[in-house]
């Protein structure tokens, strides 16, 4: 197919959409997570400064095990759990840090934050 001097349009429709409004997105705690297959798990790669995660004391290198007692093996499961919990609520995350299991309470941002 030659597009030089094409007489027909390259597309019939162009859809322009707005980003999802905040109420449709789930709350975020301010971490960059990394999934690994070997050893299997989810690790905190980076904590965003002044985020709910930093305020709760999460650190790079922490391994996520669960949110509100529900095991998490994929980043999507953590995102879904935060969305289910809702804006402005508390969520308990279970992590492993330096070989020790620990529970940390994170206060999710409010919708207006």
MOPAC internal coordinates of N, CA, C and O (Angstrom, degrees):
PM7 1SCF
backbone

  N    0.0000 0     0.00 0     0.00 0    0    0    0
  C    1.4438 1     0.00 0     0.00 0    1    0    0
  C    1.5209 1   108.26 1     0.00 0    2    1    0
  O    1.2310 1   119.61 1   -51.51 1    3    2    1
  N    1.2816 1   118.36 1   128.49 1    3    2    1
  C    1.4542 1   124.02 1  -178.74 1    5    3    2
  C    1.5257 1   109.13 1  -105.76 1    6    5    3
  O    1.2310 1   120.73 1   -56.22 1    7    6    5
  N    1.3456 1   116.21 1   123.78 1    7    6    5
  C    1.4590 1   120.19 1  -178.53 1    9    7    6
  C    1.5303 1   111.84 1   -96.57 1   10    9    7
  O    1.2310 1   119.63 1   173.00 1   11   10    9
  N    1.3261 1   118.31 1    -7.00 1   11   10    9
  C    1.4565 1   121.06 1   178.28 1   13   11   10
  C    1.5234 1   109.07 1   -68.99 1   14   13   11
  O    1.2310 1   120.70 1   -61.45 1   15   14   13
  N    1.3012 1   116.27 1   118.55 1   15   14   13
  C    1.4520 1   120.74 1   178.85 1   17   15   14
  C    1.5139 1   113.07 1    68.79 1   18   17   15
  O    1.2310 1   120.20 1  -155.61 1   19   18   17
  N    1.3366 1   117.22 1    24.39 1   19   18   17
  C    1.4643 1   120.89 1  -179.36 1   21   19   18
  C    1.5214 1   109.87 1   -62.04 1   22   21   19
  O    1.2310 1   121.50 1   -44.45 1   23   22   21
  N    1.3115 1   114.74 1   135.55 1   23   22   21
  C    1.4594 1   118.70 1  -179.79 1   25   23   22
  C    1.5236 1   111.80 1   -90.57 1   26   25   23
  O    1.2310 1   119.47 1   158.96 1   27   26   25
  N    1.3138 1   118.61 1   -21.04 1   27   26   25
  C    1.4636 1   119.69 1   179.69 1   29   27   26
  C    1.5264 1   109.30 1   -95.38 1   30   29   27
  O    1.2310 1   120.31 1   -27.23 1   31   30   29
  N    1.3322 1   117.02 1   152.77 1   31   30   29
  C    1.4687 1   119.51 1  -179.76 1   33   31   30
  C    1.5281 1   111.03 1   -67.55 1   34   33   31
  O    1.2310 1   121.17 1   -27.60 1   35   34   33
  N    1.3261 1   115.37 1   152.40 1   35   34   33
  C    1.4622 1   120.56 1   178.71 1   37   35   34
  C    1.5191 1   111.23 1   -75.39 1   38   37   35
  O    1.2310 1   119.90 1   156.41 1   39   38   37
  N    1.3268 1   117.80 1   -23.59 1   39   38   37
  C    1.4665 1   121.64 1   179.40 1   41   39   38
  C    1.5170 1   108.57 1  -142.66 1   42   41   39
  O    1.2310 1   121.18 1   -30.38 1   43   42   41
  N    1.3155 1   115.35 1   149.62 1   43   42   41
  C    1.4506 1   119.90 1   178.02 1   45   43   42
  C    1.5228 1   111.87 1   -92.56 1   46   45   43
  O    1.2310 1   120.83 1   151.48 1   47   46   45
  N    1.3477 1   116.02 1   -28.52 1   47   46   45
  C    1.4551 1   120.50 1  -179.09 1   49   47   46
  C    1.5158 1   109.64 1  -136.88 1   50   49   47
  O    1.2310 1   121.00 1   -28.91 1   51   50   49
  N    1.3080 1   115.69 1   151.09 1   51   50   49
  C    1.4557 1   122.33 1   173.74 1   53   51   50
  C    1.5189 1   106.31 1  -130.95 1   54   53   51
  O    1.2310 1   120.60 1   -62.51 1   55   54   53
  N    1.3114 1   116.46 1   117.49 1   55   54   53
  C    1.4617 1   121.19 1  -179.69 1   57   55   54
  C    1.5147 1   108.74 1  -100.62 1   58   57   55
  O    1.2310 1   120.60 1   -56.24 1   59   58   57
  N    1.3026 1   116.46 1   123.76 1   59   58   57
  C    1.4566 1   121.74 1   175.55 1   61   59   58
  C    1.5187 1   106.49 1  -112.54 1   62   61   59
  O    1.2310 1   121.20 1   -57.86 1   63   62   61
  N    1.3239 1   115.31 1   122.14 1   63   62   61
  C    1.4607 1   119.59 1  -177.48 1   65   63   62
  C    1.5154 1   109.87 1  -122.72 1   66   65   63
  O    1.2310 1   121.37 1   -25.23 1   67   66   65
  N    1.2925 1   114.99 1   154.77 1   67   66   65
  C    1.4594 1   121.30 1   176.03 1   69   67   66
  C    1.5284 1   107.91 1   -85.52 1   70   69   67
  O    1.2310 1   120.24 1   -25.29 1   71   70   69
  N    1.3356 1   117.14 1   154.71 1   71   70   69
  C    1.4660 1   118.67 1   173.18 1   73   71   70
  C    1.5291 1   109.25 1   -63.17 1   74   73   71
  O    1.2310 1   120.62 1   -23.17 1   75   74   73
  N    1.3069 1   116.42 1   156.83 1   75   74   73
  C    1.4616 1   120.41 1   179.39 1   77   75   74
  C    1.5280 1   109.20 1   -60.31 1   78   77   75
  O    1.2310 1   120.24 1   -45.95 1   79   78   77
  N    1.3263 1   117.15 1   134.05 1   79   78   77
  C    1.4691 1   118.86 1   177.44 1   81   79   78
  C    1.5172 1   110.03 1   -64.56 1   82   81   79
  O    1.2310 1   119.94 1   -24.73 1   83   82   81
  N    1.3462 1   117.72 1   155.27 1   83   82   81
  C    1.4694 1   120.37 1  -176.22 1   85   83   82
  C    1.5209 1   113.74 1   -53.95 1   86   85   83
  O    1.2310 1   120.01 1   144.62 1   87   86   85
  N    1.3428 1   117.59 1   -35.38 1   87   86   85
  C    1.4586 1   118.64 1  -178.16 1   89   87   86
  C    1.5228 1   112.37 1   -68.54 1   90   89   87
  O    1.2310 1   119.45 1   164.40 1   91   90   89
  N    1.3157 1   118.65 1   -15.60 1   91   90   89
  C    1.4607 1   121.61 1   176.83 1   93   91   90
  C    1.5258 1   111.57 1   -92.54 1   94   93   91
  O    1.2310 1   120.32 1   158.09 1   95   94   93
  N    1.3230 1   116.99 1   -21.91 1   95   94   93
  C    1.4568 1   121.06 1   175.61 1   97   95   94
  C    1.5196 1   108.21 1   -85.35 1   98   97   95
  O    1.2310 1   121.12 1   -25.75 1   99   98   97
  N    1.2998 1   115.46 1   154.25 1   99   98   97
  C    1.4536 1   118.66 1   175.29 1  101   99   98
  C    1.5154 1   110.50 1   -85.09 1  102  101   99
  O    1.2310 1   119.97 1   -20.66 1  103  102  101
  N    1.3218 1   117.67 1   159.34 1  103  102  101
  C    1.4604 1   120.13 1   177.48 1  105  103  102
  C    1.5259 1   110.72 1   -66.02 1  106  105  103
  O    1.2310 1   120.55 1   -29.79 1  107  106  105
  N    1.2924 1   116.55 1   150.21 1  107  106  105
  C    1.4624 1   123.10 1   178.66 1  109  107  106
  C    1.5264 1   108.52 1  -116.97 1  110  109  107
  O    1.2310 1   120.82 1   -32.04 1  111  110  109
  N    1.3280 1   116.04 1   147.96 1  111  110  109
  C    1.4631 1   118.92 1  -178.56 1  113  111  110
  C    1.5219 1   113.10 1  -101.41 1  114  113  111
  O    1.2310 1   119.97 1   169.46 1  115  114  113
  N    1.3274 1   117.66 1   -10.54 1  115  114  113
  C    1.4609 1   119.75 1   176.07 1  117  115  114
  C    1.5148 1   115.20 1    93.71 1  118  117  115
  O    1.2310 1   120.63 1  -136.65 1  119  118  117
  N    1.3225 1   116.41 1    43.35 1  119  118  117
  C    1.4653 1   120.53 1   175.46 1  121  119  118
  C    1.5168 1   109.49 1  -130.53 1  122  121  119
  O    1.2310 1   120.96 1   -29.02 1  123  122  121
  N    1.3081 1   115.77 1   150.98 1  123  122  121
  C    1.4614 1   122.76 1   169.23 1  125  123  122
  C    1.5208 1   104.88 1  -101.92 1  126  125  123
  O    1.2310 1   120.89 1   -59.99 1  127  126  125
  N    1.3265 1   115.91 1   120.01 1  127  126  125
  C    1.4601 1   120.83 1  -177.04 1  129  127  126
  C    1.5193 1   111.04 1  -106.15 1  130  129  127
  O    1.2310 1   121.09 1   -27.42 1  131  130  129
  N    1.3200 1   115.53 1   152.58 1  131  130  129
  C    1.4619 1   121.83 1   179.36 1  133  131  130
  C    1.5244 1   108.40 1  -130.66 1  134  133  131
  O    1.2310 1   121.11 1   -54.84 1  135  134  133
  N    1.3359 1   115.48 1   125.16 1  135  134  133
  C    1.4655 1   120.71 1   175.17 1  137  135  134
  C    1.5198 1   108.21 1   -90.29 1  138  137  135
  O    1.2310 1   120.89 1   -41.55 1  139  138  137
  N    1.3256 1   115.90 1   138.45 1  139  138  137
  C    1.4629 1   120.67 1   176.96 1  141  139  138
  C    1.5156 1   109.21 1  -129.96 1  142  141  139
  O    1.2310 1   120.95 1   -33.41 1  143  142  141
  N    1.3023 1   115.79 1   146.59 1  143  142  141
  C    1.4640 1   121.01 1   176.48 1  145  143  142
  C    1.5190 1   111.71 1   -89.65 1  146  145  143
  O    1.2310 1   120.29 1   145.69 1  147  146  145
  N    1.3386 1   117.05 1   -34.31 1  147  146  145
  C    1.4587 1   119.59 1  -176.84 1  149  147  146
  C    1.5179 1   109.74 1  -138.84 1  150  149  147
  O    1.2310 1   116.63 1   -72.81 1  151  150  149
  N    1.2909 1   124.01 1   107.19 1  151  150  149
  C    1.4553 1   123.57 1    -4.47 1  153  151  150
  C    1.5290 1   110.31 1   -73.30 1  154  153  151
  O    1.2310 1   120.67 1   -35.25 1  155  154  153
  N    1.3048 1   116.32 1   144.75 1  155  154  153
  C    1.4616 1   122.65 1  -174.95 1  157  155  154
  C    1.5298 1   110.85 1   -64.13 1  158  157  155
  O    1.2310 1   121.02 1   -42.34 1  159  158  157
  N    1.3257 1   115.65 1   137.66 1  159  158  157
  C    1.4555 1   118.95 1   175.74 1  161  159  158
  C    1.5146 1   113.15 1   153.08 1  162  161  159
  O    1.2310 1   122.16 1     2.64 1  163  162  161
  N    1.3277 1   113.48 1  -177.36 1  163  162  161
  C    1.4681 1   122.54 1   179.65 1  165  163  162
  C    1.5188 1   107.10 1  -122.97 1  166  165  163
  O    1.2310 1   120.98 1   -53.85 1  167  166  165
  N    1.3242 1   115.74 1   126.15 1  167  166  165
  C    1.4548 1   121.07 1  -179.34 1  169  167  166
  C    1.5174 1   111.17 1  -118.82 1  170  169  167
  O    1.2310 1   121.32 1   -31.44 1  171  170  169
  N    1.3409 1   115.08 1   148.56 1  171  170  169
  C    1.4576 1   121.49 1   172.58 1  173  171  170
  C    1.5202 1   106.61 1   -79.09 1  174  173  171
  O    1.2310 1   121.17 1   -63.80 1  175  174  173
  N    1.3166 1   115.37 1   116.20 1  175  174  173
  C    1.4607 1   120.41 1   178.15 1  177  175  174
  C    1.5255 1   110.99 1   -87.38 1  178  177  175
  O    1.2310 1   121.17 1   140.79 1  179  178  177
  N    1.3395 1   115.36 1   -39.21 1  179  178  177
  C    1.4623 1   120.33 1  -177.77 1  181  179  178
  C    1.5227 1   109.42 1  -150.53 1  182  181  179
  O    1.2310 1   120.56 1   -33.76 1  183  182  181
  N    1.3258 1   116.54 1   146.24 1  183  182  181
  C    1.4630 1   122.66 1   175.41 1  185  183  182
  C    1.5186 1   107.31 1  -113.32 1  186  185  183
  O    1.2310 1   120.52 1   -52.89 1  187  186  185
  N    1.3206 1   116.61 1   127.11 1  187  186  185
  C    1.4613 1   122.03 1  -178.93 1  189  187  186
  C    1.5307 1   108.45 1   -73.27 1  190  189  187
  O    1.2310 1   120.18 1   -49.47 1  191  190  189
  N    1.3507 1   117.25 1   130.53 1  191  190  189
  C    1.4618 1   120.07 1   179.36 1  193  191  190
  C    1.5361 1   112.01 1   -58.15 1  194  193  191
  O    1.2310 1   121.07 1   -39.04 1  195  194  193
  N    1.3241 1   115.57 1   140.96 1  195  194  193
  C    1.4653 1   124.79 1   177.33 1  197  195  194
  C    1.5335 1   112.67 1    63.30 1  198  197  195
  O    1.2310 1   120.18 1  -157.88 1  199  198  197
  N    1.3179 1   117.27 1    22.12 1  199  198  197
  C    1.4741 1   121.94 1   179.83 1  201  199  198
  C    1.5291 1   109.24 1   -91.43 1  202  201  199
  O    1.2310 1   120.25 1   -13.39 1  203  202  201
  N    1.3438 1   117.13 1   166.61 1  203  202  201
  C    1.4623 1   119.79 1   173.86 1  205  203  202
  C    1.5343 1   112.36 1   -56.53 1  206  205  203
  O    1.2310 1   120.10 1   144.58 1  207  206  205
  N    1.3273 1   117.41 1   -35.42 1  207  206  205
  C    1.4656 1   120.99 1   179.29 1  209  207  206
  C    1.5248 1   110.92 1   -65.19 1  210  209  207
  O    1.2310 1   120.36 1   135.86 1  211  210  209
  N    1.3283 1   116.92 1   -44.14 1  211  210  209
  C    1.4662 1   119.83 1   178.74 1  213  211  210
  C    1.5255 1   110.56 1   -64.29 1  214  213  211
  O    1.2310 1   120.50 1   137.18 1  215  214  213
  N    1.3387 1   116.64 1   -42.82 1  215  214  213
  C    1.4635 1   120.80 1   179.52 1  217  215  214
  C    1.5230 1   111.60 1   -62.71 1  218  217  215
  O    1.2310 1   120.16 1   149.17 1  219  218  217
  N    1.3334 1   117.29 1   -30.83 1  219  218  217
  C    1.4681 1   121.73 1   179.41 1  221  219  218
  C    1.5250 1   112.42 1   -81.98 1  222  221  219
  O    1.2310 1   120.43 1   166.53 1  223  222  221
  N    1.3436 1   116.78 1   -13.47 1  223  222  221
  C    1.4619 1   120.22 1   177.61 1  225  223  222
  C    1.5151 1   115.40 1    96.68 1  226  225  223
  O    1.2310 1   119.58 1  -167.12 1  227  226  225
  N    1.3445 1   118.41 1    12.88 1  227  226  225
  C    1.4647 1   119.49 1   175.17 1  229  227  226
  C    1.5234 1   109.52 1   -67.54 1  230  229  227
  O    1.2310 1   120.88 1   -32.83 1  231  230  229
  N    1.3394 1   115.92 1   147.17 1  231  230  229
  C    1.4639 1   121.58 1  -176.26 1  233  231  230
  C    1.5240 1   110.81 1  -131.26 1  234  233  231
  O    1.2310 1   120.53 1   -27.09 1  235  234  233
  N    1.3414 1   116.59 1   152.91 1  235  234  233
  C    1.4634 1   118.75 1   172.05 1  237  235  234
  C    1.5304 1   108.90 1   -57.64 1  238  237  235
  O    1.2310 1   121.05 1   -41.32 1  239  238  237
  N    1.3322 1   115.59 1   138.68 1  239  238  237
  C    1.4567 1   120.59 1  -178.58 1  241  239  238
  C    1.5184 1   113.21 1    97.83 1  242  241  239
  O    1.2310 1   119.81 1   165.10 1  243  242  241
  N    1.3458 1   117.98 1   -14.90 1  243  242  241
  C    1.4587 1   120.23 1   175.25 1  245  243  242
  C    1.5267 1   108.71 1   -64.97 1  246  245  243
  O    1.2310 1   120.30 1   -38.88 1  247  246  245
  N    1.3234 1   117.03 1   141.12 1  247  246  245
  C    1.4596 1   121.64 1   176.24 1  249  247  246
  C    1.5229 1   108.79 1  -103.88 1  250  249  247
  O    1.2310 1   120.24 1   -55.21 1  251  250  249
  N    1.3280 1   117.14 1   124.79 1  251  250  249
  C    1.4653 1   122.76 1   176.74 1  253  251  250
  C    1.5189 1   109.27 1   -76.73 1  254  253  251
  O    1.2310 1   120.52 1   -48.92 1  255  254  253
  N    1.3266 1   116.61 1   131.08 1  255  254  253
  C    1.4600 1   121.74 1   174.82 1  257  255  254
  C    1.5250 1   111.66 1  -111.64 1  258  257  255
  O    1.2310 1   120.71 1   138.11 1  259  258  257
  N    1.3552 1   116.25 1   -41.89 1  259  258  257
  C    1.4610 1   119.66 1  -173.83 1  261  259  258
  C    1.5246 1   110.88 1  -156.95 1  262  261  259
  O    1.2310 1   121.26 1   -22.02 1  263  262  261
  N    1.3375 1   115.20 1   157.98 1  263  262  261
  C    1.4659 1   122.38 1   170.58 1  265  263  262
  C    1.5148 1   106.98 1  -123.21 1  266  265  263
  O    1.2310 1   121.00 1   -53.85 1  267  266  265
  N    1.3329 1   115.70 1   126.15 1  267  266  265
  C    1.4706 1   122.47 1  -176.44 1  269  267  266
  C    1.5281 1   111.58 1    49.42 1  270  269  267
  O    1.2310 1   120.86 1  -138.65 1  271  270  269
  N    1.3292 1   115.97 1    41.35 1  271  270  269
  C    1.4526 1   121.59 1   176.69 1  273  271  270
  C    1.5141 1   116.02 1    79.75 1  274  273  271
  O    1.2310 1   120.17 1   176.56 1  275  274  273
  N    1.3146 1   117.28 1    -3.44 1  275  274  273
  C    1.4667 1   121.26 1  -179.39 1  277  275  274
  C    1.5314 1   108.73 1   -97.97 1  278  277  275
  O    1.2310 1   120.72 1   -59.58 1  279  278  277
  N    1.3310 1   116.23 1   120.42 1  279  278  277
  C    1.4591 1   121.85 1  -177.72 1  281  279  278
  C    1.5304 1   111.57 1   -56.07 1  282  281  279
  O    1.2310 1   120.93 1   -40.49 1  283  282  281
  N    1.3255 1   115.82 1   139.51 1  283  282  281
  C    1.4662 1   121.53 1   178.73 1  285  283  282
  C    1.5258 1   108.60 1  -124.72 1  286  285  283
  O    1.2310 1   121.02 1   -57.30 1  287  286  285
  N    1.3374 1   115.66 1   122.70 1  287  286  285
  C    1.4632 1   120.88 1   178.25 1  289  287  286
  C    1.5164 1   112.21 1  -112.79 1  290  289  287
  O    1.2310 1   120.28 1   170.27 1  291  290  289
  N    1.3241 1   117.07 1    -9.73 1  291  290  289
  C    1.4668 1   123.01 1   179.88 1  293  291  290
  C    1.5225 1   109.52 1  -135.12 1  294  293  291
  O    1.2310 1   120.64 1   -30.04 1  295  294  293
  N    1.3185 1   116.38 1   149.96 1  295  294  293
  C    1.4638 1   121.62 1   178.42 1  297  295  294
  C    1.5271 1   110.17 1   -57.39 1  298  297  295
  O    1.2310 1   120.24 1   140.40 1  299  298  297
  N    1.3177 1   117.14 1   -39.60 1  299  298  297
  C    1.4678 1   121.99 1  -179.76 1  301  299  298
  C    1.5274 1   111.30 1   -57.83 1  302  301  299
  O    1.2310 1   120.07 1   143.74 1  303  302  301
  N    1.3261 1   117.48 1   -36.26 1  303  302  301
  C    1.4666 1   121.00 1   178.43 1  305  303  302
  C    1.5276 1   111.12 1   -64.99 1  306  305  303
  O    1.2310 1   120.19 1   143.26 1  307  306  305
  N    1.3150 1   117.25 1   -36.74 1  307  306  305
  C    1.4660 1   121.00 1   177.15 1  309  307  306
  C    1.5238 1   109.43 1   -68.62 1  310  309  307
  O    1.2310 1   120.03 1   134.22 1  311  310  309
  N    1.3259 1   117.56 1   -45.78 1  311  310  309
  C    1.4616 1   121.16 1   178.28 1  313  311  310
  C    1.5289 1   111.09 1   -58.74 1  314  313  311
  O    1.2310 1   120.38 1   136.61 1  315  314  313
  N    1.3332 1   116.87 1   -43.39 1  315  314  313
  C    1.4682 1   120.94 1   179.04 1  317  315  314
  C    1.5270 1   111.30 1   -63.56 1  318  317  315
  O    1.2310 1   120.27 1   139.42 1  319  318  317
  N    1.3269 1   117.09 1   -40.58 1  319  318  317
  C    1.4649 1   120.88 1  -179.89 1  321  319  318
  C    1.5275 1   110.95 1   -64.89 1  322  321  319
  O    1.2310 1   120.30 1   140.53 1  323  322  321
  N    1.3340 1   117.04 1   -39.47 1  323  322  321
  C    1.4675 1   120.33 1   178.60 1  325  323  322
  C    1.5201 1   110.53 1   -66.76 1  326  325  323
  O    1.2310 1   120.48 1   138.17 1  327  326  325
  N    1.3291 1   116.68 1   -41.83 1  327  326  325
  C    1.4689 1   120.73 1   178.69 1  329  327  326
  C    1.5237 1   110.52 1   -64.10 1  330  329  327
  O    1.2310 1   120.31 1   140.86 1  331  330  329
  N    1.3218 1   117.01 1   -39.14 1  331  330  329
  C    1.4590 1   121.58 1   179.62 1  333  331  330
  C    1.5255 1   110.90 1   -65.76 1  334  333  331
  O    1.2310 1   120.96 1   140.62 1  335  334  333
  N    1.3325 1   115.78 1   -39.38 1  335  334  333
  C    1.4640 1   120.51 1  -179.62 1  337  335  334
  C    1.5322 1   109.71 1   -65.07 1  338  337  335
  O    1.2310 1   120.29 1   132.89 1  339  338  337
  N    1.3385 1   117.06 1   -47.11 1  339  338  337
  C    1.4640 1   120.70 1   174.64 1  341  339  338
  C    1.5150 1   114.61 1   103.73 1  342  341  339
  O    1.2310 1   122.03 1   -18.65 1  343  342  341
  N    1.3133 1   113.72 1   161.35 1  343  342  341
  C    1.4720 1   123.28 1  -178.89 1  345  343  342
  C    1.5252 1   110.49 1   -61.83 1  346  345  343
  O    1.2310 1   121.06 1   -42.43 1  347  346  345
  N    1.3406 1   115.58 1   137.57 1  347  346  345
  C    1.4597 1   121.85 1   174.07 1  349  347  346
  C    1.5170 1   115.79 1    75.97 1  350  349  347
  O    1.2310 1   119.10 1  -175.56 1  351  350  349
  N    1.3010 1   119.32 1     4.44 1  351  350  349
  C    1.4677 1   123.45 1  -179.07 1  353  351  350
  C    1.5256 1   110.23 1   -95.91 1  354  353  351
  O    1.2310 1   121.23 1    -8.31 1  355  354  353
  N    1.3242 1   115.25 1   171.69 1  355  354  353
  C    1.4634 1   121.30 1   174.86 1  357  355  354
  C    1.5205 1   109.05 1   -98.68 1  358  357  355
  O    1.2310 1   121.10 1   -34.45 1  359  358  357
  N    1.3174 1   115.51 1   145.55 1  359  358  357
  C    1.4599 1   121.30 1   174.83 1  361  359  358
  C    1.5280 1   107.39 1  -133.61 1  362  361  359
  O    1.2310 1   121.13 1   -40.60 1  363  362  361
  N    1.3220 1   115.44 1   139.40 1  363  362  361
  C    1.4657 1   120.50 1   177.85 1  365  363  362
  C    1.5182 1   108.03 1  -101.50 1  366  365  363
  O    1.2310 1   121.09 1   -57.44 1  367  366  365
  N    1.3250 1   115.52 1   122.56 1  367  366  365
  C    1.4577 1   120.02 1   177.24 1  369  367  366
  C    1.5256 1   108.63 1  -109.18 1  370  369  367
  O    1.2310 1   121.33 1   -42.41 1  371  370  369
  N    1.3143 1   115.06 1   137.59 1  371  370  369
  C    1.4565 1   121.19 1   177.04 1  373  371  370
  C    1.5149 1   107.18 1  -101.18 1  374  373  371
  O    1.2310 1   121.19 1   -53.99 1  375  374  373
  N    1.3252 1   115.32 1   126.01 1  375  374  373
  C    1.4615 1   121.12 1  -177.23 1  377  375  374
  C    1.5285 1   109.39 1  -128.20 1  378  377  375
  O    1.2310 1   121.58 1   -12.90 1  379  378  377
  N    1.3168 1   114.59 1   167.10 1  379  378  377
  C    1.4592 1   121.97 1   167.73 1  381  379  378
  C    1.5214 1   106.00 1  -118.54 1  382  381  379
  O    1.2310 1   121.79 1   -53.00 1  383  382  381
  N    1.3328 1   114.18 1   127.00 1  383  382  381
  C    1.4654 1   120.63 1   177.95 1  385  383  382
  C    1.5222 1   107.82 1  -131.36 1  386  385  383
  O    1.2310 1   120.81 1   -57.91 1  387  386  385
  N    1.3262 1   116.06 1   122.09 1  387  386  385
  C    1.4670 1   121.49 1  -179.80 1  389  387  386
  C    1.5295 1   111.96 1    52.04 1  390  389  387
  O    1.2310 1   120.80 1  -139.56 1  391  390  389
  N    1.3487 1   116.08 1    40.44 1  391  390  389
  C    1.4538 1   121.04 1   176.26 1  393  391  390
  C    1.5236 1   115.47 1    83.44 1  394  393  391
  O    1.2310 1   119.72 1   175.57 1  395  394  393
  N    1.3224 1   118.14 1    -4.43 1  395  394  393
  C    1.4633 1   121.30 1  -179.44 1  397  395  394
  C    1.5188 1   111.29 1  -110.33 1  398  397  395
  O    1.2310 1   121.08 1   -45.26 1  399  398  397
  N    1.3296 1   115.53 1   134.74 1  399  398  397
  C    1.4581 1   121.25 1   177.50 1  401  399  398
  C    1.5260 1   108.73 1   -78.60 1  402  401  399
  O    1.2310 1   121.30 1   -40.18 1  403  402  401
  N    1.3388 1   115.12 1   139.82 1  403  402  401
  C    1.4590 1   119.88 1  -175.33 1  405  403  402
  C    1.5189 1   109.04 1  -148.31 1  406  405  403
  O    1.2310 1   120.04 1   -35.34 1  407  406  405
  N    1.3399 1   117.53 1   144.66 1  407  406  405
  C    1.4588 1   121.93 1   173.52 1  409  407  406
  C    1.5179 1   108.93 1  -106.31 1  410  409  407
  O    1.2310 1   121.27 1   -46.03 1  411  410  409
  N    1.3316 1   115.17 1   133.97 1  411  410  409
  C    1.4577 1   122.05 1  -178.57 1  413  411  410
  C    1.5232 1   108.19 1  -126.56 1  414  413  411
  O    1.2310 1   120.50 1   -47.70 1  415  414  413
  N    1.3214 1   116.64 1   132.30 1  415  414  413
  C    1.4636 1   120.99 1   177.64 1  417  415  414
  C    1.5210 1   108.79 1   -95.24 1  418  417  415
  O    1.2310 1   121.13 1   -54.64 1  419  418  417
  N    1.3294 1   115.45 1   125.36 1  419  418  417
  C    1.4555 1   122.23 1   179.41 1  421  419  418
  C    1.5226 1   107.81 1  -114.49 1  422  421  419
  O    1.2310 1   120.46 1   -49.21 1  423  422  421
  N    1.3234 1   116.73 1   130.79 1  423  422  421
  C    1.4593 1   121.06 1   176.23 1  425  423  422
  C    1.5205 1   107.21 1   -92.13 1  426  425  423
  O    1.2310 1   120.90 1   -64.43 1  427  426  425
  N    1.3315 1   115.88 1   115.57 1  427  426  425
  C    1.4595 1   121.18 1  -179.41 1  429  427  426
  C    1.5205 1   109.97 1   -68.52 1  430  429  427
  O    1.2310 1   120.40 1   -32.95 1  431  430  429
  N    1.3377 1   116.85 1   147.05 1  431  430  429
  C    1.4708 1   118.84 1   179.72 1  433  431  430
  C    1.5175 1   110.98 1   -65.06 1  434  433  431
  O    1.2310 1   121.29 1   -25.85 1  435  434  433
  N    1.3356 1   115.13 1   154.15 1  435  434  433
  C    1.4582 1   118.88 1   175.17 1  437  435  434
  C    1.5271 1   108.01 1   -78.21 1  438  437  435
  O    1.2310 1   120.38 1   -15.99 1  439  438  437
  N    1.2950 1   116.88 1   164.01 1  439  438  437
  C    1.4632 1   122.22 1  -177.36 1  441  439  438
  C    1.5249 1   111.73 1   -60.08 1  442  441  439
  O    1.2310 1   119.93 1   148.29 1  443  442  441
  N    1.3282 1   117.74 1   -31.71 1  443  442  441
  C    1.4662 1   120.55 1  -177.89 1  445  443  442
  C    1.5260 1   113.63 1   -82.18 1  446  445  443
  O    1.2310 1   119.94 1   168.69 1  447  446  445
  N    1.3636 1   117.71 1   -11.31 1  447  446  445
  C    1.4809 1   120.64 1   179.26 1  449  447  446
  C    1.4918 1   112.51 1   -72.79 1  450  449  447
  O    1.2310 1   120.10 1   180.00 1  451  450  449

